[in-house]
Amino acid sequence: MAQPRVVTIHYTLTNDQGEELDSSRVEGREPLSYVEGAQNIIGGLENALNEKNAGDQVKVSVEPAEGYGEVNEELVQPVPRSAFEGVDTIEPGMQFQAQTPGGPQVVRVVEVGDETVTIDANHPLAGQTLHFDVEVVEARDATDEEQEHGHAH
């Protein structure tokens, strides 16, 4: 089995409409480093970057199944307004951390009614095809510590 690598990339992420959703190329941001195989980035992007080296440029489109998944309608549900005790103003687009049986989960407010608040626990990019423009800045063998911790140091 090959030694896992730490890969450092600059990227720009856009949606189907060409709108920029995220970029490491903006002033003040550092390139992103990840350990191959440690699930630090979405699978579709990591697969496209396997065996790439410093200086390589890659454009890749990642379908929802290899990105943040399809939208799961079961994760959109009304909850009693009382679940937001202590919050004076609740508006669509706000995000909260909810305690679930599986641990903390970020939910987004979709709609606010008199008695209920509809929340969405899907990832904000679920259901979207993601378009990445990537430059590999560096690729090196991961240290034993990075492999053990599952992230670049």
C-alpha positions as CSV (number, residue, x, y, z in Angstrom):
1,M,0.0,0.0,0.0
2,A,1.3,3.4,-0.9
3,Q,2.2,6.0,1.7
4,P,-0.6,8.5,2.1
5,R,0.2,11.9,0.9
6,V,-0.6,15.4,2.2
7,V,-1.9,17.4,-0.8
8,T,-2.1,21.2,-0.7
9,I,-4.4,22.9,-3.2
10,H,-5.7,26.2,-4.2
11,Y,-9.3,25.9,-5.4
12,T,-12.3,27.8,-6.6
13,L,-15.7,26.2,-6.3
14,T,-18.7,27.3,-8.4
15,N,-22.2,26.0,-9.0
16,D,-24.0,25.1,-12.3
17,Q,-24.8,28.8,-12.7
18,G,-21.1,29.8,-12.5
19,E,-21.6,31.5,-9.2
20,E,-18.5,31.4,-6.9
21,L,-19.4,29.5,-3.7
22,D,-15.9,29.3,-2.1
23,S,-12.3,29.9,-3.0
24,S,-8.9,29.6,-1.3
25,R,-7.6,32.2,-3.8
26,V,-9.0,35.2,-2.0
27,E,-6.7,37.6,-0.1
28,G,-5.9,36.4,3.4
29,R,-6.8,32.7,2.7
30,E,-4.3,29.9,2.7
31,P,-4.3,26.9,0.4
32,L,-6.2,23.8,1.7
33,S,-4.1,20.8,2.8
34,Y,-5.6,17.3,3.3
35,V,-4.4,13.8,4.0
36,E,-5.3,11.4,1.2
37,G,-7.8,8.8,2.3
38,A,-8.7,10.5,5.6
39,Q,-12.0,11.9,4.3
40,N,-10.9,15.5,4.8
41,I,-12.5,16.5,1.5
42,I,-15.5,15.2,-0.5
43,G,-14.8,11.9,-2.3
44,G,-15.4,13.1,-5.8
45,L,-12.8,15.8,-5.5
46,E,-10.3,13.6,-3.8
47,N,-10.6,10.9,-6.5
48,A,-10.0,13.5,-9.2
49,L,-6.8,14.6,-7.4
50,N,-5.3,11.1,-6.8
51,E,-1.8,10.9,-8.2
52,K,-1.7,14.6,-9.1
53,N,1.5,16.5,-8.3
54,A,2.6,20.1,-7.6
55,G,1.9,22.3,-10.6
56,D,-1.0,20.2,-11.9
57,Q,-4.2,22.0,-12.8
58,V,-7.5,20.2,-12.6
59,K,-11.1,21.1,-13.5
60,V,-13.6,18.6,-12.1
61,S,-17.3,18.5,-11.7
62,V,-18.6,16.5,-8.7
63,E,-22.1,15.1,-8.8
64,P,-24.1,15.1,-5.6
65,A,-23.6,11.4,-4.9
66,E,-19.8,12.0,-4.6
67,G,-20.2,15.5,-3.0
68,Y,-22.7,16.3,-0.2
69,G,-25.4,13.9,-1.3
70,E,-28.9,14.4,-2.6
71,V,-31.4,16.4,-0.7
72,N,-33.2,14.2,1.8
73,E,-36.7,15.6,2.3
74,E,-36.9,13.8,5.7
75,L,-34.3,16.2,7.0
76,V,-36.7,19.1,6.3
77,Q,-39.2,19.2,9.2
78,P,-41.2,21.5,11.4
79,V,-40.3,21.9,15.0
80,P,-42.1,23.7,17.8
81,R,-41.1,27.3,18.1
82,S,-40.5,26.6,21.8
83,A,-37.4,24.6,20.7
84,F,-35.8,28.1,20.1
85,E,-36.3,29.3,23.7
86,G,-34.1,32.3,24.4
87,V,-33.9,33.4,20.7
88,D,-35.7,36.6,20.2
89,T,-35.6,36.7,16.4
90,I,-35.8,33.7,14.1
91,E,-35.5,34.3,10.4
92,P,-35.1,32.0,7.3
93,G,-31.4,31.4,6.5
94,M,-30.3,31.4,10.2
95,Q,-28.3,28.4,11.3
96,F,-28.4,26.7,14.7
97,Q,-26.7,23.7,16.3
98,A,-29.3,21.1,17.3
99,Q,-28.6,18.2,19.7
100,T,-29.6,15.0,18.0
101,P,-29.2,11.3,19.1
102,G,-26.2,11.2,16.7
103,G,-24.6,14.2,18.3
104,P,-24.6,17.9,17.4
105,Q,-25.9,18.9,13.9
106,V,-26.2,22.2,12.1
107,V,-29.7,23.0,10.9
108,R,-30.8,25.9,8.7
109,V,-34.1,27.8,9.2
110,V,-36.3,27.5,6.1
111,E,-39.6,29.0,7.2
112,V,-40.9,30.6,10.3
113,G,-44.6,30.3,11.3
114,D,-46.5,31.3,14.4
115,E,-46.3,27.9,16.1
116,T,-43.5,26.1,14.2
117,V,-40.2,26.7,12.6
118,T,-39.3,24.6,9.6
119,I,-35.6,23.5,9.7
120,D,-33.4,21.8,7.1
121,A,-30.6,19.5,8.3
122,N,-29.3,18.8,4.8
123,H,-25.8,20.2,4.0
124,P,-26.3,23.6,2.2
125,L,-24.6,22.1,-0.9
126,A,-26.7,18.9,-1.0
127,G,-28.2,18.1,-4.4
128,Q,-25.8,20.4,-6.2
129,T,-23.2,19.5,-8.8
130,L,-20.0,21.2,-7.7
131,H,-17.4,22.6,-10.1
132,F,-13.9,22.8,-8.9
133,D,-10.9,24.6,-10.5
134,V,-7.9,23.3,-8.7
135,E,-4.2,23.9,-8.7
136,V,-2.0,21.4,-6.8
137,V,0.5,23.5,-4.8
138,E,2.3,20.6,-3.1
139,A,2.1,16.9,-2.7
140,R,4.3,15.1,-0.1
141,D,4.3,11.9,2.0
142,A,2.3,12.3,5.2
143,T,4.2,12.0,8.4
144,D,3.3,9.2,10.8
145,E,1.7,11.7,13.1
146,E,-0.4,13.2,10.2
147,Q,-1.6,9.7,9.3
148,E,-2.4,8.9,12.9
149,H,-4.3,12.2,13.4
150,G,-6.0,12.1,10.0
151,H,-5.1,15.7,9.1
152,A,-2.2,17.8,7.8
153,H,0.1,19.6,10.3
